[in-house]
Amino acid sequence: MMSWLRARRGVKLQIDPERPYAIALEGGGAKGAYQIGAWRALKEAGVQICAVAGTSVGALNGAFICMDMLEEAEQLWDHISMSSVIAREDMFRRGGSEYMNWFRALKEGGFDISPLRQLIEDHISEQRVKESAVKFYIMTYSVTERRELVVDAQTLASGSLNEMILASASLPFFKVQKIDGIRYMDGGMFDNVAVEPLIQRGYQNIIALRIYGVGHDKRSEIPEGCCVHAIAPRHALGKILQFEEKRCRRERRLGYYDGMRMLYGLRGRRYYIDDAVSEAEYFRRLTDLDSGVMSGVLEKMGLLPKDSDKNLRVYVERALPRIAKELDLADSCTYQELYVAMLELTAHIYKIEVLGIYTVGQLLEQIRQRQCQMKKRDEAVLPVCVNIICNQKDV
């Protein structure tokens, strides 16, 4: 997507590029691929990272950020599998549903995660992490001491880093990890989001890479002068143990585009729309219809007045608010919010690929091409907003 950045040279970031940012990496197992995509967006935008705090898979990804090994992290996530995490014999001897497997794992002492241990050993360099200018904090929980821990990775005893990353990722259905006789478990059980430790250490500019994993979402009080941004998925991610190449690659791309949405203020909830125009322009787009099209919309909605001179007023004052309600928009929604919601629904109906950055014109062109390619749809069953979007005079 660097081509989009080059084409939009000078596009303004929504955050201050002169400030260093601390990154909070939430736990969430296989969903962690999303964070690597978001990291690429941050890196391409030139965002300076001064610290990372990670829980569970966020600790693993945090180590990659400290080492500045983006391409290696992408390769890992693009080729990951369940056998990269759990011993094959442990997977294959367990039949039944996913939840039955978890129950059996707990009963039998947990899944054997020796492959995950090897994965960490193969990819994480303790020396590079400790020499990094990026501070690194690992969230975990000491079962032995019954307390949550924020571990400064760069002050750990030699040879302990990879063990601590593994300890942070020790879900309840994994075998319990011990370091120097102390038992640890996944830090996400007590603070899965990892924002709080960064606030406590005085970081004032924080970006949270959310993946909504299983764990405790600790609500942090944001002090005055501190600003927390979030890059978060609006499309559902997979399950925490769904380590599948195809899914992880798509979720990595989702993370990238959601990062671009936050960084550059892209419009849309489903799609990524590059369209920074005025509210007046959105109003023009919604109302600039042929008289026949507008009459057809009003007739379909049962609002067609006897006096055609009143069509525009009825359309603006009654039809558009009803469409907004049908799209679950607030009564106070702007014309921009209404137009983009209508455009996105139309693109979804015509099965336009989500992963890409579009101008409104590009998205409309793809919609019209798909209209020609698909069998003629029964217009009577399509939402009226589709008719409005597909019959605009000009954008």
MOWO-V441613 format. One record per residue. N is the residue number from 1. SS is DSSP state (H for helix, E for strand, - for the rest). PSI is psi in whole degrees, -180 to 180 (* if undefined). OMEGA is omega as a letter, one per 20 degrees, with the letter a starting at -180 (none if undefined). Layout:
# MOWO-V441613
n;ss;psi;omega
N;SS;PSI;OMEGA
N;SS;PSI;OMEGA
This chain:
# MOWO-V441613
n;ss;psi;omega
1;-;5;r
2;H;-28;r
3;H;-37;r
4;H;-42;r
5;H;-40;r
6;H;-41;a
7;H;-29;a
8;-;40;a
9;-;130;a
10;-;-2;r
11;-;137;a
12;-;132;r
13;-;147;r
14;-;-9;r
15;-;166;a
16;-;110;a
17;-;-11;a
18;-;-13;a
19;-;146;r
20;E;147;a
21;E;144;r
22;E;139;a
23;E;128;r
24;E;124;a
25;E;109;a
26;-;154;r
27;-;154;a
28;-;23;r
29;H;-127;a
30;H;-18;r
31;H;-11;a
32;H;-20;r
33;H;-34;a
34;H;-40;a
35;H;-33;r
36;H;-38;r
37;H;-42;r
38;H;-39;r
39;H;-41;r
40;H;-43;r
41;H;-43;r
42;H;-42;a
43;H;-44;r
44;H;-32;a
45;-;-6;r
46;-;22;r
47;-;130;r
48;E;126;r
49;E;124;a
50;E;-19;a
51;E;153;r
52;E;144;r
53;E;127;a
54;E;142;r
55;E;132;r
56;-;-121;r
57;H;-25;r
58;H;-29;r
59;H;-40;r
60;H;-49;r
61;H;-34;r
62;H;-37;r
63;H;-40;r
64;H;-40;r
65;H;-44;r
66;H;-38;a
67;H;-8;a
68;-;49;a
69;-;67;a
70;H;-50;a
71;H;-39;r
72;H;-40;r
73;H;-41;r
74;H;-43;r
75;H;-43;r
76;H;-50;a
77;H;-29;r
78;H;-16;a
79;-;20;a
80;-;157;r
81;-;170;r
82;H;-36;a
83;H;-10;r
84;H;-14;a
85;-;-45;a
86;-;140;a
87;-;135;a
88;H;-42;a
89;H;-29;r
90;H;-33;r
91;H;-49;a
92;H;-23;r
93;-;-6;a
94;-;115;r
95;-;-179;r
96;-;-168;a
97;-;167;r
98;H;-43;a
99;H;-35;r
100;H;-38;r
101;H;-42;r
102;H;-43;a
103;H;-45;r
104;H;-38;r
105;H;-44;r
106;H;-42;a
107;H;-34;a
108;-;12;r
109;-;2;r
110;-;159;r
111;E;145;r
112;-;114;a
113;-;34;r
114;H;-33;r
115;H;-37;r
116;H;-40;r
117;H;-44;a
118;H;-38;r
119;H;-44;r
120;H;-43;r
121;H;-38;a
122;H;-27;a
123;H;-21;a
124;-;125;r
125;-;113;r
126;H;-39;a
127;H;-45;a
128;H;-38;r
129;H;-46;a
130;H;-26;r
131;H;-7;a
132;-;146;r
133;-;-10;r
134;-;120;r
135;E;146;a
136;E;120;r
137;E;133;a
138;E;129;r
139;E;129;r
140;E;-177;r
141;E;129;r
142;E;109;r
143;-;-39;a
144;-;-45;a
145;-;-6;r
146;-;52;r
147;E;148;r
148;E;149;a
149;E;142;r
150;E;108;a
151;E;125;r
152;E;105;a
153;H;-31;a
154;H;-4;r
155;H;5;r
156;-;153;r
157;-;149;a
158;-;133;r
159;-;2;a
160;-;-16;a
161;H;-54;a
162;H;-35;r
163;H;-38;a
164;H;-37;r
165;H;-43;r
166;H;-40;r
167;H;-40;r
168;H;-28;a
169;-;13;a
170;-;86;r
171;-;158;a
172;-;-25;a
173;-;12;r
174;E;158;r
175;-;138;a
176;-;136;r
177;E;139;r
178;E;137;r
179;E;119;a
180;-;41;r
181;-;-4;a
182;E;131;a
183;E;136;a
184;E;159;r
185;E;171;a
186;E;127;a
187;H;-18;a
188;H;-16;r
189;H;-18;a
190;-;-25;r
191;-;95;a
192;-;-15;a
193;-;-28;r
194;-;22;r
195;-;-41;a
196;H;-47;a
197;H;-30;r
198;H;-40;r
199;H;-45;a
200;H;-27;a
201;-;13;r
202;-;8;r
203;-;130;a
204;-;-14;r
205;E;108;a
206;E;139;r
207;E;119;r
208;E;126;r
209;E;95;a
210;-;141;r
211;-;0;r
212;-;56;r
213;-;-180;r
214;-;127;a
215;-;-174;a
216;-;121;r
217;-;86;a
218;-;125;r
219;-;117;a
220;-;140;r
221;-;122;a
222;-;115;a
223;-;161;r
224;-;135;a
225;-;-10;r
226;-;139;a
227;E;125;r
228;E;118;r
229;E;157;r
230;E;137;r
231;E;117;a
232;-;148;a
233;-;140;r
234;-;-6;r
235;-;145;a
236;-;133;r
237;-;171;a
238;-;-171;r
239;-;161;a
240;-;-23;r
241;-;18;a
242;-;67;a
243;-;86;a
244;-;134;a
245;H;-52;a
246;H;-45;a
247;H;-44;a
248;H;-36;r
249;H;-42;r
250;H;-39;a
251;H;-31;r
252;H;-42;r
253;H;-38;r
254;H;-44;r
255;H;-40;r
256;H;-50;a
257;H;-34;r
258;H;-34;r
259;H;-43;r
260;H;-36;r
261;H;-47;a
262;H;-44;a
263;H;-37;a
264;H;8;r
265;-;38;r
266;-;146;r
267;E;166;r
268;-;156;r
269;-;-47;r
270;-;-44;a
271;-;176;a
272;E;101;a
273;E;120;r
274;-;96;a
275;-;81;a
276;-;79;r
277;-;173;a
278;-;163;r
279;H;-35;r
280;H;-36;r
281;H;-38;r
282;H;-39;r
283;H;-42;r
284;H;-43;a
285;H;-39;a
286;H;-26;a
287;H;-12;a
288;-;72;a
289;-;151;r
290;-;149;a
291;H;-36;r
292;H;-39;r
293;H;-45;a
294;H;-42;r
295;H;-40;r
296;H;-40;r
297;H;-47;a
298;H;-39;r
299;H;-43;r
300;H;-32;a
301;-;1;a
302;-;29;a
303;-;7;a
304;-;118;r
305;-;159;r
306;-;-34;r
307;-;110;a
308;H;-20;r
309;H;-17;a
310;H;2;a
311;H;-49;a
312;H;-44;a
313;H;-45;r
314;H;-40;r
315;H;-46;a
316;H;-44;a
317;H;-23;a
318;H;-43;a
319;H;-50;a
320;H;-44;r
321;H;-36;r
322;H;-40;r
323;H;-42;r
324;H;-41;r
325;H;-42;r
326;H;-27;r
327;-;9;r
328;-;34;r
329;-;154;r
330;-;154;r
331;-;-29;a
332;-;13;a
333;-;151;r
334;-;168;r
335;H;-32;r
336;H;-48;a
337;H;-41;r
338;H;-48;a
339;H;-47;a
340;H;-40;r
341;H;-40;r
342;H;-42;r
343;H;-44;a
344;H;-41;r
345;H;-42;r
346;H;-45;r
347;H;-39;r
348;H;-44;r
349;H;-37;a
350;-;14;r
351;-;44;r
352;-;135;r
353;-;133;a
354;-;-41;a
355;-;94;r
356;-;157;r
357;E;124;a
358;E;145;q
359;-;165;r
360;H;-42;r
361;H;-41;r
362;H;-40;a
363;H;-41;r
364;H;-39;r
365;H;-43;r
366;H;-38;r
367;H;-46;a
368;H;-36;r
369;H;-42;a
370;H;-34;r
371;H;-42;a
372;H;-34;a
373;H;-35;a
374;-;157;r
375;-;150;a
376;-;124;r
377;-;150;r
378;-;104;a
379;H;-23;a
380;H;-26;a
381;H;-5;r
382;-;146;r
383;-;148;a
384;H;-26;a
385;H;-27;r
386;H;-43;r
387;H;-39;r
388;H;-49;a
389;H;-42;a
390;H;-10;a
391;-;25;r
392;-;146;a
393;-;-44;a
394;-;148;r
395;-;*;none
